[in-house]
Amino acid sequence: MPDRAHKAWQYPRPVRRYDHYCRWLANCIGLLNHREFVIMCSGLVTLGTMGAVLDFAMILSCSHHGNTSWVVSTGLVFHLIYSLILAARVFPILQLHIGFISRNELANEWKRNDFYVITSARTGKVVPVNDQIGRASCRER
């Protein structure tokens, strides 16, 4: 199997450049759909942010004029809350993936700490953090 590939249960062949399994889409995110996933997250954050800004402006406008029914005001408040929750839920995911893209790292590699290394004080060699975690737990026992 190629490096950075993963055999998923959904497909007969390995997913190249496997990033993660997205529960929202019920699909693996890999080489062929990673760009669309990031665009989807960007769009959802933009949608939530712009929706909240427009709802807030409309609530201020409606309260200033004072001739709006309670149904419209309640709908605007609920949509404002919905938009804020949407943006708050998706923004951390987008922020993580922008970091992964800037480091050419996959979420699967980040989860396993593949690229987190330290320099050994004794030998001066680069040692993966996962090896250090194993050694520290062995010393504690």
N, C-alpha and C positions, 0 to 999 in steps of 0.2 A: 504494500500500500504506500502511496506517495507521502512525503512529509506534509504535515499540517492537514491531512485528510482524516476523515472519520467515517466509519461504517454506521449509517443510520438505519433504523428499522423500516423507515418509510421507502427507501430506495434500494434497488438491486446493486447499484454501484456506489462506491464511497463518495461522500460529499467533499469536493476539493476546497481547500482553505476554509475548513469548518470553523465558524465563529461561535455559534451557540444555537440552542433550540428555543425558538420564540413561542411562548405560551399564547400570546395575543393572536398570532397568525397560525398557530398549530403547524409550524413548518420549521425546518432547519434553515439557518442563515449561513450562507457560504459564499463562494466566489461569484456565483452567477446572480445572487440577489442581495448582496450586502449593500450596494449603492442604493437600491430601492428602499431597503430597510432604514437607512440613515435619512433618506429624503422623506420617508413616511414620518419618522420621529421629528424631523425638523418642521414638517407641515403641521403636525399635531401641536407642537409647542407654539408655533406661530398662530395657529387657529385659536388655541386657548388664550394666548396673550392678547391678541387683537379682539377676540370676543369679549374678554373682560374689560378692556379699555373702552370699547364701544358701548357695552352695557352700562358701565359707570357713567359715561357721558350722557347716555339716554336717561338714566335715573336722575342725574342732576338737571337735565333739561326738563324732564317731566315734573320734578318737584318745584322747579322755578316757575313753570307756567301754572301748575296747580289744577289743571282740568283733566287729569288722567284718572281712569277708573282703577280700582284696587286690583282688578284682574291683570291689567297690563303691568302695574307696578310689581305685583307678586311674581309674575312671569319673568320680568327683567331681573329681579333679585335672584330667583332660582337659576336663571341662565348665567348670571354673574358667578354664582357659587360653583356651578358646573364647570364653567370655563376656567376658574382658578384651580379647581381640583384636577382638571385635565392637564393643565400646564405644569402643575406641581408634581404630578405623577410621572410625566414623560421627560421633563427636563433633566433629572439625574441620569436617566438612561442615555439620553442624547449626549450629555456631558462626558460620561464614561466612554462612549463610542468615539467621540471626537478625539479624546485622549489616546484611545487605541489606534485610531487611524494615524495620528501624528507620530506615534512611536512604531508604526508598522507591526502592531501586536494584535493578536486575536483575543477575544474574551475567554476562550478556552485555555489559552496559554497564560493569561492573567490569573485565571482561577487556580491553575496549577503552579503558579510562581515560577514559570520556566525562565524568565529573563531577569529575575531578581538575584543578583550575585553580590558577594562581598569579597574583599581581599583578606586572606588569612594573615593574621599578625605573625604567626610562626614561620610559615613557608613563603609568604608573599604571592601565593597563587590565588587565582580567582576560584571561589567556591560557591556553588549554588546555595541559596538560603535554605532550601528544603533539606539539604544535607546537614546544615547547622541545626535546624530544628530537631532532626532525628538524634543528633549527638547530644543536644542539651537535654532532651527527655531521657536519654540513656544515663547521663550523669546524675540526674535527679533520683534515679531508682536505686 
